[in-house]
Amino acid sequence: MASTPPATSASTAPVAPTTRGTGSPTRVSAGLVLLLSALTAVGPLTIDLYLSAFPRIVDELGTTESRVQLTLTATLAGLALGQLLIGSVSDAIGRRAPLLVSLAVYVAASLGIVFAGSVAALTGLRFVQGLAAAAGMVLSMAIVRDLFEGFQIGKVIARLMLVVGVAPILAPTIGAQFLRLGSWRGMFVALAVVGVALFVIVLLRLRESLPVERRRSGGTVAALRSYGSLVTDWSFIGLALISGFYMAAMFTYISASTFVFQDFFGLSAQQYAIVFGIGAVSVTAGSQINGALVGRVAPERILQVAIATGVVLSGGLLAAALAGGGLAWLVPLIVLTLGTAGFVMPSVPAVALERNAHRAGSAAALLGALQFGVGAVVAPVTGLLGGSPPVTMAAVMFGVVVVAGVLLLGVRRTFGAPVPDDAAAALGVGDASGQAPDDAASRRPGNPPALAGAETPPALAGAERVAAPSGVELGAATVLAEAAVLAEPTVLADERA
């Protein structure tokens, strides 16, 4: 197969040379990385930019805290659905057209929010905005997988995921500056401008990365069948729910923190942005440490220790809130609890995808959808419960972390089970007879198999199994989590022809 897709026209030529088929590295275009990073950042910015404006939105629209929190729930629901739909569509028709359509819808939704006169309109438009924002996250990863292989996939993804880690830190701070200058609606004007700029750049500079011969055929029936088999597989769905409930702890904090710190403790928007940024740094630091442990400590072990620690810390947070503890007690406990998420979120896909490498695309998409889906359901609970904001936030965070711990007790018995034969073949592990080794540690020589499975190039013509690239080193464990969540959300080896 040729090392680059055919350059037949300005609309189909690749944006960058690919290493596929050559085995030799090529220079990674800085312009391509910057564009894909900007597309990836749209999702985190869409979620976090307006958090500091929640109290003002309550006052201006004459609504309640819980109704405003539902606008965040709608955004998360849109992101969850978008991961399942947009990635699957792009595998059938290419990346460029769905990306352009999604950016146009994103701009329209953002402008609609500027003129929204009710919280109901804001909620509906936030759902559409989240659905469209999912395209940048999903398709950026898919484009990387189209154009590169081997260590270059990890190299490019590491740069993209740095943006995912930094964007939540900066977004509330940027939003606070908009509040100093004027209305919260200006934030959505800015998001619309970003959408227009990205649309123009993609239209003029980004060429199609997925040639026709490598696109999926056969419709959506095969994808639905694969999703169905995953939902009935407890070893997978249990892990996916663990990830979803732990993510729900983060989204509970995201949706409630502005009311806790600004309304209850009286912090300014700028002070709130600083506290929120510290929490985001904690999550990023946890993922960085987790990345250093990859290949040395089994992800199953990391997962068990992190969740146990999270139960203790979130329990301490609830106790401090009930005792009327001030910021000196609550902030450190919140930050440490969030730090455990930096270990949990990469470890779950590492375990789940290892056993599902033969259907890694569907598994990755379902993991991502459940993360945002469970978070969307749980996020508004604090507003519905009422009472003291610090206590309700801490109680919900503790509750969902405990649920994750209980699920872990039910799933851990599957950790020592052999990798299924079809998954082992997809990962390229096992002995000469094709039998997967029983020992979990022996399945991770050098590169974690789940990492290799998550970074396998998309459907190759004539390929019947996933070929695991070798020598992939990622800069942070966040890369593993997001690569697993966002990459190629379709059926892979089990339906490939």
N, C-alpha and C positions, 0 to 999 in steps of 0.2 A: 504493500500500500504506500502511496506517496506520502512524503513527510509533511506536506502542507495541503490543505484543501485547494481545489482548483480555483484559479483566479479568473473567472469568466467575465466578471463585470465589477463595477464599483460597488454594487450592492451585495456581492457575494464573496469578494476577496477577503481573506482573513486579515485581522488587524495586526497580527504579529506572526512571525515564523513559529512553527511548532516543532517540538522535538519528536513527535510521534513517528515511530517507524525508523528513526535514525539512531537513537540511543545516544546522540551527542547533544550537549547543552547548547542552547542559543541564548542570546542576550534577551533579557526580559525588558520590554519597553516600559520606560518610566511613565510615559503618557498613558499607556494602557492600564498600568497599575493605579495611577491617580484616578482615572475614570471609573474603574471598577470599585475603588475604595469609596469614591463619592456615591456611587449607586448603593453600595453596601450600607453607608452611613444614613441613608434616607430612613430606614426602618427605626433605628435607635433615636434619631432626631424626632421622628414623628411621634414616638411614644413619650419622650421625656421633655421636649422643649416647653410644653405648656404647663408642666406640673406646678410651678410656682404661681401660676395664675388661677389655680382652683378657687381660692377665696374670692377673687374678683369676679370670676364667672358666676359663682353663687349669687353675689350681690346684683350683678348687672342683669342676669336672666331671671332673677327672682325665683330661684329654685332651691333645692336642698343639696347638702353635701353628697348624699348617696346618689342623687340623680347625676351630679357631675362626675362621680366616680364611675358611673355606668358608661360615660363617654370613653373612658379608658378601656373598660371591658369591651366595648364595641370595636375599638381599635385592635385589641388583642385577638378578638374573634376573627376580624378581617385578615390579620396576619396569619392566623392558623389556617383558615380556609384557602388563602392565597398560596401558601406553601404546597398544598395538595393539588391545586388546580393549575396554577401558572407553570410550574415546573413540568408537569405532565404534558400540558399543551405544547410547551416549547420543545419537548423531545419528539413531537410529531411534526411540527411545522417550522422549527428553527427558533433561534433566540431573539433575533432582532425585531421581528414584527410584534411579538407579545410585549417586549420591553417598551417599544414606542407607544403602543396602545395604552399600556399601563401608566406610563409617564403622563400621557395626555389626560387620562382619567384622574390621576393624582393632582394635576394642576387644577382641573375643574372642581374636584372635591375641596381642595384648599381654598379656592376663591369662593366657593359656596359657603364655607365656614365663616369667611370674613363677613358675610351678610346674614348669617344665621340669626334669627330673632327669637328662637326658643331652644330649650335644652333638648327637645325631641328632634328638631332639625339638626342640631349639633351632633347628637348621638348617631343618627343615620349617616350623616356625612363623614363622621369619624370612622365608621365601619367601612365605607367605600374607600376612604383614604388609606386605611390599614390594608385592605385587600390589594390596592394598587401598589403600596409601598413594599409588599412582599416580593414583587417582581425584581426590584433591585437586589435584594438579598439572595434570592434563589438563582437568578440568572447570572449574576456576577460569578457565583461559584461554578455554575454550569459552563460558562465561557472559559474559565480557567481550566476546567477538566477537558474541554474540547481542544484547547490549544497547546497544552503542555502535558508532560508525563514525568515520572520519576521524581527526582529531588526538586525539580523546578515547580511542581505542583505545591509541595510544601513551602517552598520559598515565596511563591506569590500569595498563597493563602495566608501565610504568617503575616504578611504586610496588610492584607485585607482585614484580618481579625484584630490587628492592633487598632484599627479604626473602630471596630465593634466595641473594644474595651474602652477607648478614649471618648467616644461620642456620648455615652451616658454621663460621663464626668463633666463634659463641657456644656451639654444641652441645657440643664437647669440654670447654669450661670448665664448663658446667652439669653435665655428666656427672661431672667431677672432684669437684664439690661433693657429689654423691650418694655418691661413694665415701668421702668424709670423714665423711658422716653414717651410712653403713651399707652394705648389700649393693648390688651392681650390679643386683639385681632391682628395686630401688626405681625405677630409671630407667624400667622398663617399666610399673610402676604409674603413674608420671607420664604416660607416653604414653597409657595407657588412660584416664586422667582427661581428658587433652586430647581424645581421641576422643569420649568421652561428652559433653563440653561442646560440641564442634562438632556432634555429632549433634543435640543439643537445639536449638541455635541454628538449624541448617539446617531442622529440622522445623518450628520456630515462625516463623522470620523469612524464610527464603529461598524465594521462589516460583519456579515454573517459568519459565525464560527462553526456551525454544524451543517456539513454538506448533506445533500439530499440522500445519498446512499447510506448515511449513518443515522438517519431518522427512524423513529419507531413506527412500525406498522401494526395493524391488528386492532386498533381502537382502544377503548378504555376497559373492555371486559376483562382482559388479562390483568390489568392493574387492580381492578376491583377484586378479582379472585385472590390476588396476592395479599391485598389488605385484609380480606376476610380470614385467610389462613393465619395472619399475624395476630389478629384480634382474638382468635381462639387458642393461641399459643401462650400459656401462662408465663413461661420463662421469659417471653418478650414483653407481653402486655404488663406484667408486674413491674418490670424495670421501667417501662414507659410511664406508668402511673407514678412510680417513685420520682422520676424526673419531673413529671407534671406537678405533683404536689410540692416538691421542693422549689420549683419555679414559682408556684403559687405563693410561697412565703416571700419571695422577692417582689412579686407584683403586689402583694398586700402592703408591703412597705412602701412601694412606689406610689400606690394610690392613696395611702393614708398619711404618709409622712408630711405632706404640706400642711394638713390640718393639725397634726401633732405639734410640729415645730413652729409654724407661723401663728395658727389660731390659739393653741393651748399654751405654748411657751413664749409666744410673742416675738419670735425671731423675724427679722426683716427678710425680704426675698433674697437679698444678697447673702445673708447669713445662712439661710436655708440652703442655698446653692452650695455653699462650702461644706455643710454637713452632709448633704447628699453626695457630693463629690468624694468625700472620705469613704463613704460606703461603697461607691463604685470602685475606688482604688482597692478596697479590701477584696472585692470579688476578683478583680484582675490579679492581685497579688496571689490569691489562692490558686488561680489557674496557672500562674507562672510557676509556683512551687510544685503543683501537680505535674506540670510539664517536665520539671527536673526529675521527678520520680518515675516517669514513664520509662519502661524497660528495666527498672530496678525493683519496683514493687508492683505486684499484681493489682489491676484496677479493682478487682473484687475486694481486696483488702483495704484499699484507699476508700472505697465506697462505704464499707462497714464502719471504719473509724470516723470518717467525716460525718455520717448521719448520727452516730452515737454522740459525737461531740456537739452536733447541732441540737440534739434533743436537750442536752445539759444546758447549753448556752441560751436557747430560747426559753427553757424553763426558768432560768435565772432572770431573763428579761421580763417574763410575766410576773415573777415574784417581786422584782424591783418596781414594776409599774403598780402592782397592787399595794405596795408599801408606800407609794407616793414619792418614789425616788426622782430626783431631778435629772437634768441633762448629764451631769457628771457620772451618773450610774447608767442611764439609758443608752447614751450614744456609744460608749465602748462595747456594751453587750450587743447592740444592734450591729455594729461594725464587725465584731467577731462572728456573730451568727451569719451575716452575709458572706463572710470569708469562707465558711464551710461550703457555701454554694459553689465557690470557685473550684472545689475538689469534686463535688457531686456531679455537676453538669457535664464535665468531660468524661468522667468514669462510667456513667450510665451507657452512652453510646459505645464506649470501648468494650464493655461486656456484651451489650445487646447485639451489636453488629458482628462480633466475632462468631456468634452462632447463627447469623443470618446473612453471611456474605453472598450466598446464592440468590438473595433477594434484597440486597443492601439498599437499593434505591427506594423501594417501597418502605423498608424498615426505617430508613433515615427520614423520609417524609412523614411517616406516622409519628415518629418520635417528636419531630418538630411541631406537628399539629397538636399533639397532646400537651406539649409544654405550654403553648400559647392558649390552647383550649381550656385546660384546667385553670390556668392563671386567669383567664377571662371570667370564669364562673366564680372564682373565689375572691377576686380583687374587690368587688363592691360589698362584700359581706360586712366589713367594718362599718361602713356607712349605714347599713340596714340594722345592725345591732344597736347602734347608738351608745349612750353611756360615755364614760371618760375616754377620749381618743387614744391616749397611750395604752390604757388597759385593753381596749378592744383590739387595737393593732397587735399588741403583744400576745393576746389570747389566740387570735386567728393564726399568727405566725407559729406559735407553739403547737397549735392543733394540727396544722398541715404537716409540720415536721414530724410530729408523732405518728401521723398516718403514714408518712413515708417510711418511718422506722418499722411500723407493723408490717407494711408491705415487704420490706426487706427481709423480715423474719420468714415470710412465706416464700420468698424467691431464693434465699441463700442456699436451699437444699439442691438447687439446680446448678450451682456454681461449679461443682466438681464433675458434672456429667460430661461425657465426651462430646466434642463438636460433631454435629451431624455430618455424614459422609459428603453430602452435596455442598455443605458449607465449607468443609475441609478442602474439597477439591477447588472451590472458588478461591480460597485463600492460598492454595498451593502449599498446605502443610500436611503432615502425616508421613507415614513410611512408604516404602515402595509399593506396598499392596494397596495404598490408598486409605489405610486405617488411621483415623485421627488419634493422636496420643491422648491418654487420659489425664495426664498431669497438666493443670492449667498453666503453670509457669513454663512448661516445655513448649507451649504453643506460642511463645513470644520471643523467639530468638532475634534479638536486635530490634527490629521494628515490631510494634504491636500489630497482630493480624487485623484487628478492627480498624487500625489506621490504614493499613494497606487496602482493606476492603472499602473503606470510606473514600479512598482517593483513587480508586480504579477508574480509568478513562471510561467515558460513556460508550454506548453500544457500538462495537466494532464489527464491520462487515464480516460475516462468517464465523464470528467468535461464538463459542458455546459455553464458555465459563469466564469468570472474572480473573484477569491476570494481575497479580499483585505487584505493583512497582516496588523496586528495591531501593534502599539508600535514602528513604525519605526522612528528613529531620525537620520538625516543626519548631518554631520559636516559642510557642506557648501552648498550654493544654487547651486554651480557648479555641485554638485552631481545630483541634480534634473534635470538640463538641460541635462547633458551627459547621465544620465540613460534613460531619455526620448528619446534622439537622438539615442543612440546606442543599446538599449535593444530590443531583439527579434523582428527583423523587418519582421514579417509575420502576417497573419491574426490570431486573437486570438479567442475570444468567438463567433464571428458571424459565423465562419467556423469550430469550434472545434467539435470533435466527439469522 
